[in-house]
Amino acid sequence: MSSIKIKKGDLVRVIAGKDKGKDGKVIAVNHKNNTVLVEGVNMITKHTKPSAANQQGGIIHQEGPLHVSNVMYLYKGQPARIQYQIKDGKKVRAAKVKDAQAVIID
């Protein structure tokens, strides 16, 4: 089982599915199901009953989960792979853009 290299707050591009090519910010990461929620991508319609939080009820549009394999990290607008490196005894994330050196992002 591989670890999820995408974190909350990362800018990602959808690389597969109905929203292929869209960019967005990661809202949440679910490590148990290997899914991510991306702002403005994979919008679903949900019918809700009136509650204390939502007095009116009705139809709500919200983001649906995407499998983590269907998104790719964006580094300066370009899709990049994420790798881990050891710098000064600490494990840090690095982005590797096609045909270039890896650049530390965290």
DSSP file (Angstrom, degrees, kcal/mol; ACC not computed):
  #  RESIDUE AA STRUCTURE BP1 BP2  ACC     N-H-->O    O-->H-N    N-H-->O    O-->H-N    TCO  KAPPA ALPHA  PHI   PSI    X-CA   Y-CA   Z-CA
    1    1 A M              0   0    0      0, 0.0     2,-0.2     0, 0.0     0, 0.0   0.000 360.0 360.0 360.0 126.4    0.0    0.0    0.0
    2    2 A S        -     0   0    0      1,-0.1     2,-0.2     0, 0.0     3,-0.0  -0.569 360.0-113.9 -91.7 155.3    1.5    3.4   -1.0
    3    3 A S        -     0   0    0     -2,-0.2     2,-0.5     1,-0.1    -1,-0.1  -0.516  30.9-106.8 -83.9 155.9    1.2    6.6    0.9
    4    4 A I        -     0   0    0     -2,-0.2    -1,-0.1     1,-0.1    27,-0.0  -0.727  28.2-170.6 -83.1 123.8   -0.8    9.5   -0.4
    5    5 A K        +     0   0    0     -2,-0.5     2,-0.4    77,-0.1    -1,-0.1   0.497  59.9  91.7 -94.7  -5.3    1.7   12.2   -1.5
    6    6 A I        -     0   0    0     76,-0.1     2,-0.3     4,-0.0    -2,-0.1  -0.751  60.9-164.5 -90.5 136.3   -1.0   14.9   -2.0
    7    7 A K    >   -     0   0    0     -2,-0.4     3,-1.8     1,-0.1    19,-0.2  -0.772  32.0 -82.4-118.0 163.8   -1.8   17.1    1.0
    8    8 A K  T 3  S+     0   0    0     -2,-0.3    19,-0.2     1,-0.2     3,-0.1  -0.421 116.7  28.1 -60.9 133.6   -4.6   19.5    1.9
    9    9 A G  T 3  S+     0   0    0     17,-2.1    -1,-0.2     1,-0.3    18,-0.1   0.267  88.1 132.9  96.4 -11.5   -4.0   22.9    0.3
   10   10 A D    <   -     0   0    0     -3,-1.8    16,-2.6    15,-0.1     2,-0.5  -0.403  58.5-123.7 -71.1 149.5   -2.1   21.5   -2.7
   11   11 A L  E     +A   25   0A   0     63,-0.3    63,-2.8    14,-0.2     2,-0.3  -0.856  41.0 176.2 -93.0 125.4   -3.0   22.7   -6.2
   12   12 A V  E     -AB  24  73A   0     12,-2.9    12,-2.2    -2,-0.5     2,-0.4  -0.858  26.9-139.1-130.6 162.1   -3.8   19.7   -8.4
   13   13 A R  E     -AB  23  72A   0     59,-2.6    59,-2.3    -2,-0.3     2,-0.4  -0.974  25.1-123.0-119.9 136.8   -5.0   18.9  -12.0
   14   14 A V  E     - B   0  71A   0      8,-2.7     7,-3.1    -2,-0.4    57,-0.3  -0.675  27.5-179.2 -78.4 127.4   -7.5   16.2  -12.7
   15   15 A I        +     0   0    0     55,-2.7     2,-0.3    -2,-0.4    56,-0.2   0.432  62.4  29.9-110.0  -2.2   -5.9   13.7  -15.2
   16   16 A A  S    S+     0   0    0     54,-0.9     3,-0.3     3,-0.1    -1,-0.2  -0.992  90.5  35.8-154.3 151.5   -8.8   11.2  -15.6
   17   17 A G  S >  S-     0   0    0     -2,-0.3     3,-1.4     1,-0.2    -3,-0.0  -0.493 101.2 -41.2 103.5-172.1  -12.6   11.2  -15.6
   18   18 A K  T 3  S+     0   0    0      1,-0.3    -1,-0.2    -2,-0.2     0, 0.0   0.743 135.4  48.9 -67.6 -24.5  -15.3   13.6  -16.6
   19   19 A D  T >  S+     0   0    0     -3,-0.3     3,-2.0     3,-0.1    -5,-0.3   0.022  78.9 157.2-103.4  26.2  -13.5   16.7  -15.2
   20   20 A K  T <   +     0   0    0     -3,-1.4    -5,-0.2     1,-0.3     3,-0.1  -0.258  64.5  23.5 -55.8 131.8  -10.2   15.9  -16.9
   21   21 A G  T 3  S+     0   0    0     -7,-3.1    -1,-0.3     1,-0.3     2,-0.2   0.240  90.1 126.8  96.9 -12.5   -8.0   19.0  -17.3
   22   22 A K    <   -     0   0    0     -3,-2.0    -8,-2.7    -8,-0.1    -1,-0.3  -0.538  46.7-147.7 -80.5 145.8   -9.6   21.0  -14.5
   23   23 A D  E     +A   13   0A   0    -10,-0.2     2,-0.3    -2,-0.2   -10,-0.2  -0.810  27.2 148.2-109.1 152.4   -7.4   22.5  -11.8
   24   24 A G  E     -A   12   0A   0    -12,-2.2   -12,-2.9    -2,-0.3     2,-0.4  -0.985  44.4 -93.4-171.4 169.7   -8.3   23.1   -8.2
   25   25 A K  E     -A   11   0A   0     -2,-0.3    14,-2.9   -14,-0.2     2,-0.4  -0.757  43.1-112.1 -95.4 139.6   -7.2   23.2   -4.6
   26   26 A V  E     -F   38   0B   0    -16,-2.6   -17,-2.1    -2,-0.4    12,-0.2  -0.586  31.5-178.8 -74.6 123.1   -7.4   20.1   -2.4
   27   27 A I  E     -     0   0B   0     10,-3.2     2,-0.3    -2,-0.4    -1,-0.2   0.855  65.7  -2.3 -87.9 -42.5  -10.0   20.7    0.4
   28   28 A A  E     -F   37   0B   0      9,-1.0     9,-2.5   -21,-0.1     2,-0.4  -0.992  56.2-146.8-152.2 153.3   -9.6   17.3    2.2
   29   29 A V  E     -F   36   0B   0     -2,-0.3     2,-0.7     7,-0.2     7,-0.2  -0.992   6.2-159.2-125.1 129.5   -7.7   14.0    2.0
   30   30 A N  E  >> -F   35   0B   0      5,-3.1     5,-1.7    -2,-0.4     4,-0.9  -0.899   7.8-176.8-109.0 103.2   -9.2   10.7    3.0
   31   31 A H  T  45S+     0   0    0     -2,-0.7    -1,-0.1     1,-0.2     5,-0.0   0.797  79.7  59.4 -70.2 -29.0   -6.3    8.3    3.7
   32   32 A K  T  45S+     0   0    0      1,-0.2    -1,-0.2     3,-0.1    -2,-0.0   0.911 119.3  26.3 -67.2 -42.4   -8.6    5.4    4.5
   33   33 A N  T  45S-     0   0    0      2,-0.1    -1,-0.2    -3,-0.1    -2,-0.2   0.383 103.7-122.7-101.9   2.3  -10.3    5.4    1.0
   34   34 A N  T  <5 +     0   0    0     -4,-0.9    34,-2.4     1,-0.2    35,-0.3   0.902  67.5 132.8  55.7  45.2   -7.4    7.0   -0.9
   35   35 A T  E   < -FG  30  67B   0     -5,-1.7    -5,-3.1    32,-0.3     2,-0.3  -0.862  40.6-159.0-124.6 159.2   -9.6    9.9   -2.1
   36   36 A V  E     -FG  29  66B   0     30,-2.8    30,-2.7    -2,-0.3     2,-0.5  -0.962  14.9-136.0-132.8 152.4   -9.3   13.6   -2.2
   37   37 A L  E     -F   28   0B   0     -9,-2.5   -10,-3.2    -2,-0.3    -9,-1.0  -0.953  23.1-163.2-106.2 124.9  -11.9   16.5   -2.4
   38   38 A V  E >   -F   26   0B   0     -2,-0.5     3,-1.9    26,-0.5   -12,-0.2  -0.932  27.3-106.2-114.9 132.0  -10.9   19.1   -5.0
   39   39 A E  T 3  S-     0   0    0    -14,-2.9   -14,-0.2    -2,-0.5     3,-0.1  -0.318  99.9  -2.2 -58.3 121.3  -12.5   22.6   -5.0
   40   40 A G  T 3  S+     0   0    0      1,-0.2     2,-0.4    -2,-0.1    -1,-0.3   0.566 108.2 110.9  77.3  10.5  -15.0   23.0   -7.9
   41   41 A V  S <  S+     0   0    0     -3,-1.9    23,-0.6     1,-0.2    -3,-0.3  -0.915  73.9  10.7-120.9 145.1  -14.3   19.6   -9.4
   42   42 A N  S    S-     0   0    0     -2,-0.4    22,-2.0     1,-0.2    -1,-0.2   0.934  81.0-163.5  57.4  51.6  -16.6   16.5   -9.5
   43   43 A M  E     -H   63   0C   0     -3,-0.2     2,-0.3    20,-0.2    20,-0.2  -0.459   6.9-169.1 -70.7 133.5  -19.7   18.5   -8.4
   44   44 A I  E     -H   62   0C   0     18,-3.6    18,-2.3    -2,-0.2     2,-0.5  -0.852  19.9-124.8-121.1 158.4  -22.6   16.4   -7.2
   45   45 A T  E     -H   61   0C   0     -2,-0.3     2,-0.4    16,-0.2    16,-0.2  -0.902  27.0-172.1-105.0 128.1  -26.2   17.2   -6.3
   46   46 A K  E     -H   60   0C   0     14,-3.4    14,-3.4    -2,-0.5     2,-0.5  -0.977  15.8-145.2-125.2 132.1  -27.4   16.3   -2.9
   47   47 A H  E     -H   59   0C   0     -2,-0.4     2,-0.3    12,-0.2    12,-0.2  -0.845  25.5-170.8 -95.8 125.2  -31.0   16.5   -1.6
   48   48 A T  E     -H   58   0C   0     10,-3.3    10,-2.3    -2,-0.5     3,-0.1  -0.887  19.7-130.7-121.9 148.4  -31.2   17.5    2.1
   49   49 A K        -     0   0    0     -2,-0.3     8,-0.2     8,-0.2     5,-0.1  -0.550  46.4 -85.4 -83.6 156.8  -33.9   17.6    4.7
   50   50 A P        +     0   0    0      0, 0.0     2,-0.3     0, 0.0     5,-0.2  -0.404  60.9 163.6 -61.2 139.3  -34.3   20.8    6.8
   51   51 A S        -     0   0    0      3,-2.7     6,-0.1    -2,-0.1    -3,-0.0  -0.833  54.4 -88.3-144.6-178.6  -32.1   20.7    9.9
   52   52 A A  S    S+     0   0    0     -2,-0.3     3,-0.3     1,-0.2    -1,-0.1   0.889 128.5  43.9 -64.7 -38.4  -30.7   23.0   12.5
   53   53 A A  S    S+     0   0    0      1,-0.3     2,-0.5     2,-0.1    -1,-0.2   0.871 126.0  31.6 -74.1 -37.2  -27.7   23.8   10.3
   54   54 A N        -     0   0    0     -5,-0.1    -3,-2.7     1,-0.1    -1,-0.3  -0.835  67.6-179.6-125.2  92.0  -29.8   24.2    7.1
   55   55 A Q  S    S+     0   0    0     -2,-0.5    -1,-0.1    -3,-0.3    -2,-0.1   0.846  81.7  44.8 -60.7 -37.6  -33.3   25.5    8.0
   56   56 A Q  S    S-     0   0    0      1,-0.2    -1,-0.2    -6,-0.1     2,-0.1   0.870  85.4-167.2 -78.1 -38.9  -34.5   25.5    4.4
   57   57 A G        +     0   0    0     -8,-0.2     2,-0.3    -6,-0.1    -8,-0.2  -0.452  31.6 117.6  75.9-161.4  -33.3   22.1    3.2
   58   58 A G  E     -H   48   0C   0    -10,-2.3   -10,-3.3    -2,-0.1     2,-0.5  -0.718  67.0 -13.0 107.0-153.0  -33.4   21.5   -0.5
   59   59 A I  E     -H   47   0C   0     -2,-0.3     2,-0.4   -12,-0.2   -12,-0.2  -0.793  56.0-171.5 -99.6 128.9  -30.8   20.8   -3.2
   60   60 A I  E     -H   46   0C   0    -14,-3.4   -14,-3.4    -2,-0.5     2,-0.5  -0.949  13.3-148.5-119.8 137.8  -27.1   21.4   -2.4
   61   61 A H  E     +H   45   0C   0     -2,-0.4     2,-0.3   -16,-0.2   -16,-0.2  -0.925  32.7 156.4-104.3 125.6  -24.2   21.2   -4.9
   62   62 A Q  E     -H   44   0C   0    -18,-2.3   -18,-3.6    -2,-0.5     2,-0.2  -0.941  44.3 -86.2-144.8 165.7  -21.0   20.0   -3.4
   63   63 A E  E     -H   43   0C   0     -2,-0.3   -20,-0.2   -20,-0.2   -21,-0.2  -0.480  37.4-147.8 -74.4 141.2  -17.7   18.4   -4.4
   64   64 A G        -     0   0    0    -22,-2.0   -26,-0.5   -23,-0.6   -23,-0.1  -0.711  29.3 -90.0-103.2 160.5  -17.5   14.6   -4.6
   65   65 A P        -     0   0    0      0, 0.0     2,-0.4     0, 0.0   -28,-0.2  -0.394  35.5-159.9 -72.7 146.3  -14.5   12.5   -3.8
   66   66 A L  E     -G   36   0B   0    -30,-2.7   -30,-2.8    -2,-0.1     2,-0.1  -0.945  28.5-105.7-119.4 144.7  -11.9   11.6   -6.5
   67   67 A H  E >   -G   35   0B   0     -2,-0.4     3,-2.1   -32,-0.2   -32,-0.3  -0.476  29.5-123.4 -67.7 142.7   -9.4    8.8   -6.3
   68   68 A V  G >  S+     0   0    0    -34,-2.4     3,-1.2     1,-0.3    -1,-0.1   0.746 108.9  64.9 -62.5 -24.3   -5.9   10.1   -5.6
   69   69 A S  G 3  S+     0   0    0    -35,-0.3    -1,-0.3     1,-0.2   -34,-0.1   0.644  94.2  62.2 -72.8 -13.1   -4.6    8.4   -8.7
   70   70 A N  G <  S+     0   0    0     -3,-2.1   -55,-2.7   -56,-0.1   -54,-0.9   0.353  97.7  65.9 -94.9   5.6   -6.8   10.7  -10.8
   71   71 A V  E <   -B   14   0A   0     -3,-1.2     2,-0.4   -57,-0.3   -57,-0.2  -0.930  62.4-159.8-126.1 153.3   -5.1   13.9   -9.7
   72   72 A M  E     -B   13   0A   0    -59,-2.3   -59,-2.6    -2,-0.3     9,-0.1  -0.997  26.9-109.1-134.5 136.9   -1.6   15.2  -10.3
   73   73 A Y  E     -BC  12  80A   0      7,-0.6     7,-2.8    -2,-0.4     2,-0.5  -0.306  29.0-139.5 -62.0 141.3    0.3   17.9   -8.3
   74   74 A L  E     - C   0  79A   0    -63,-2.8     2,-0.5     5,-0.2   -63,-0.3  -0.926  16.4-173.4-107.8 125.9    0.8   21.2  -10.1
   75   75 A Y  E >  S- C   0  78A   0      3,-3.1     3,-1.5    -2,-0.5   -63,-0.0  -0.960  79.3 -22.7-117.7 111.7    4.2   23.0   -9.7
   76   76 A K  T 3  S-     0   0    0     -2,-0.5    -1,-0.1     1,-0.3    -2,-0.0   0.877 128.5 -50.6  53.5  42.2    4.2   26.5  -11.3
   77   77 A G  T 3  S+     0   0    0      1,-0.2    -1,-0.3   -66,-0.1    -3,-0.0   0.419 119.2 106.0  82.1  -1.0    1.3   25.4  -13.5
   78   78 A Q  E <  S-C   75   0A   0     -3,-1.5    -3,-3.1    20,-0.0    -1,-0.2  -0.913  77.0-109.2-113.5 139.0    2.9   22.2  -14.7
   79   79 A P  E     -C   74   0A   0      0, 0.0    19,-0.6     0, 0.0     2,-0.3  -0.404  45.4-179.2 -62.2 137.3    2.0   18.7  -13.7
   80   80 A A  E     -CD  73  97A   0     -7,-2.8    -7,-0.6    17,-0.2     2,-0.3  -0.979  27.3-122.6-140.8 150.7    4.7   17.2  -11.5
   81   81 A R  E     - D   0  96A   0     15,-2.2    15,-3.0    -2,-0.3     2,-0.5  -0.650  28.5-130.2 -87.2 151.2    5.4   13.9   -9.7
   82   82 A I  E     + D   0  95A   0     -2,-0.3     2,-0.3    13,-0.2    13,-0.2  -0.871  30.8 169.6-104.5 133.9    6.0   14.0   -6.0
   83   83 A Q  E     - D   0  94A   0     11,-2.8    11,-3.0    -2,-0.5     2,-0.4  -0.923  28.3-122.2-135.1 164.2    9.0   12.3   -4.4
   84   84 A Y  E     - D   0  93A   0     -2,-0.3     2,-0.3     9,-0.2     9,-0.2  -0.885  26.8-178.4-109.8 140.9   10.5   12.4   -1.0
   85   85 A Q  E     - D   0  92A   0      7,-2.6     7,-3.1    -2,-0.4     2,-0.6  -0.927  27.7-122.6-131.8 157.4   14.1   13.4   -0.2
   86   86 A I  E     + D   0  91A   0     -2,-0.3     2,-0.5     5,-0.2     5,-0.2  -0.910  33.5 174.4-101.9 116.4   16.2   13.5    2.9
   87   87 A K  E >  S- D   0  90A   0      3,-2.9     3,-1.9    -2,-0.6    -2,-0.0  -0.986  70.5 -17.0-125.0 121.6   17.6   17.0    3.6
   88   88 A D  T 3  S-     0   0    0     -2,-0.5    -1,-0.1     1,-0.3     3,-0.1   0.853 128.5 -52.9  53.7  39.1   19.5   17.8    6.8
   89   89 A G  T 3  S+     0   0    0      1,-0.2     2,-0.4    -3,-0.0    -1,-0.3   0.524 117.9 109.3  78.2   5.5   18.1   14.7    8.4
   90   90 A K  E <   -D   87   0A   0     -3,-1.9    -3,-2.9     2,-0.0     2,-0.6  -0.895  69.8-124.1-115.6 146.2   14.5   15.6    7.6
   91   91 A K  E     +D   86   0A   0     -2,-0.4     2,-0.3    -5,-0.2    -5,-0.2  -0.782  38.8 177.9 -87.2 120.8   12.1   14.0    5.1
   92   92 A V  E     -D   85   0A   0     -7,-3.1    -7,-2.6    -2,-0.6     2,-0.3  -0.900  28.6-115.1-126.2 153.7   10.9   16.6    2.6
   93   93 A R  E     -D   84   0A   0     -2,-0.3    12,-2.2    -9,-0.2    13,-1.3  -0.643  30.1-170.5 -85.2 143.4    8.6   16.6   -0.4
   94   94 A A  E     -DE  83 104A   0    -11,-3.0   -11,-2.8    -2,-0.3     2,-0.4  -0.993  15.7-137.7-134.3 143.1   10.0   17.5   -3.8
   95   95 A A  E     -DE  82 103A   0      8,-3.2     8,-2.8    -2,-0.4     2,-0.6  -0.852  12.3-159.9-100.8 132.9    8.3   18.1   -7.1
   96   96 A K  E     -DE  81 102A   0    -15,-3.0   -15,-2.2    -2,-0.4     2,-0.2  -0.918   6.5-164.0-117.1 106.2    9.8   16.6  -10.3
   97   97 A V  E >   -D   80   0A   0     -2,-0.6     3,-1.3     4,-0.5   -17,-0.2  -0.576  43.9 -75.6 -84.2 150.8    8.6   18.2  -13.5
   98   98 A K  T 3  S-     0   0    0    -19,-0.6    -1,-0.1     1,-0.3     3,-0.1  -0.158 114.1  -0.8 -50.3 132.0    9.2   16.4  -16.8
   99   99 A D  T 3  S+     0   0    0      1,-0.2     2,-0.3    -3,-0.1    -1,-0.3   0.822 115.4  97.2  56.3  38.6   12.9   16.6  -17.9
  100  100 A A  S <  S-     0   0    0     -3,-1.3    -1,-0.2     3,-0.0     2,-0.1  -0.948  79.0 -88.8-146.3 166.8   14.0   18.7  -14.9
  101  101 A Q        -     0   0    0     -2,-0.3    -4,-0.5     1,-0.1     2,-0.2  -0.390  51.9 -96.5 -72.7 154.6   15.6   18.4  -11.5
  102  102 A A  E     -E   96   0A   0     -6,-0.2     2,-0.4    -2,-0.1    -6,-0.2  -0.534  37.3-153.1 -73.2 139.0   13.4   17.8   -8.5
  103  103 A V  E     -E   95   0A   0     -8,-2.8    -8,-3.2    -2,-0.2     2,-0.2  -0.959  17.9-118.9-117.9 129.7   12.6   21.0   -6.5
  104  104 A I  E     +E   94   0A   0     -2,-0.4   -10,-0.3   -10,-0.3   -20,-0.1  -0.482  31.6 175.5 -69.7 131.1   11.8   20.9   -2.8
  105  105 A I              0   0    0    -12,-2.2   -11,-0.2    -2,-0.2    -1,-0.1   0.632 360.0 360.0-111.7 -20.6    8.3   22.2   -2.1
  106  106 A D              0   0    0    -13,-1.3   -12,-0.1     0, 0.0    -2,-0.1   0.371 360.0 360.0-120.8 360.0    7.9   21.6    1.7
